[in-house]
């Protein structure tokens, strides 16, 4: 099994394998009975791009809604700085 990194799965990775990964994975051809799978990079990349786009849109809309309900101009200014910082570091 050359070229494959085998290590225990974290709980997040195990959740991904159970809920989403089964749609993208196929067994490694050298050892069909092992628990090692390959994932299609193009399908996985498309899924991550869609998820990132939806998440970025939700952050923008959420910040607008929060700023709408805040009455204090000083708090609005602070929140604007916070939201701007969040979008820069993503």
C-alpha positions in Angstrom: 0.0 0.0 0.0 2.4 2.5 -1.2 1.6 6.2 -1.1 -1.3 6.0 1.4 -1.2 7.5 4.8 -3.0 5.3 7.3 -3.9 6.8 10.6 -6.8 6.7 13.1 -9.8 8.9 12.2 -10.8 11.8 14.4 -14.5 12.1 15.3 -15.0 14.8 12.6 -13.4 12.6 9.9 -15.5 9.6 11.0 -18.7 11.7 10.8 -17.7 12.9 7.3 -17.0 9.3 6.2 -20.4 8.2 7.4 -22.6 11.0 6.3 -21.0 12.5 3.2 -18.0 10.5 2.2 -19.8 7.4 1.0 -20.9 9.4 -2.1 -17.4 10.2 -3.2 -15.2 7.3 -2.1 -14.1 4.1 -3.7 -11.9 1.4 -2.2 -8.2 1.4 -2.8 -7.6 -1.1 -5.6 -4.6 -2.9 -4.0 -6.6 -4.0 -1.0 -10.4 -4.1 -1.5 -11.1 -5.5 1.9 -9.3 -2.8 3.9 -11.0 0.2 5.3 -8.9 2.6 3.2 -10.7 4.6 0.6 -9.8 7.1 -2.2 -11.8 10.2 -2.7 -12.5 11.9 -6.0 -10.7 15.2 -5.8 -12.9 17.0 -8.4 -16.2 16.0 -6.6 -14.7 16.9 -3.2 -13.4 20.2 -4.5 -16.8 21.1 -5.9 -18.6 20.3 -2.6 -16.1 22.3 -0.6 -16.5 25.3 -3.0 -20.3 25.2 -2.8 -20.2 24.9 1.0 -17.7 27.8 1.2 -19.9 30.0 -1.0 -23.0 29.3 1.0 -21.2 29.9 4.3 -19.7 33.2 3.1 -23.1 34.4 2.0 -24.6 33.5 5.4 -21.9 35.4 7.3 -22.6 38.5 5.2 -26.3 38.3 5.6 -26.0 37.6 9.4 -23.8 40.6 9.9 -26.3 42.9 8.1 -29.2 41.6 10.2 -27.3 42.0 13.4 -26.3 45.6 12.6 -29.9 46.4 11.7 -31.1 45.5 15.2 -28.3 47.2 17.2 -29.3 50.7 18.3 -26.0 52.1 19.6 -23.8 53.7 17.0 -20.7 52.9 19.1 -21.6 49.2 19.3 -22.4 49.2 15.5 -19.0 50.6 14.8 -17.4 47.9 17.0 -19.4 45.2 15.3 -18.5 46.5 11.9 -14.8 46.3 12.8 -15.3 42.8 14.1 -17.2 41.6 11.0 -14.6 43.2 8.7 -11.9 41.4 10.6 -13.8 38.1 10.2 -14.1 38.5 6.4 -10.4 39.5 6.0 -9.1 36.4 7.9 -11.2 33.8 6.1 
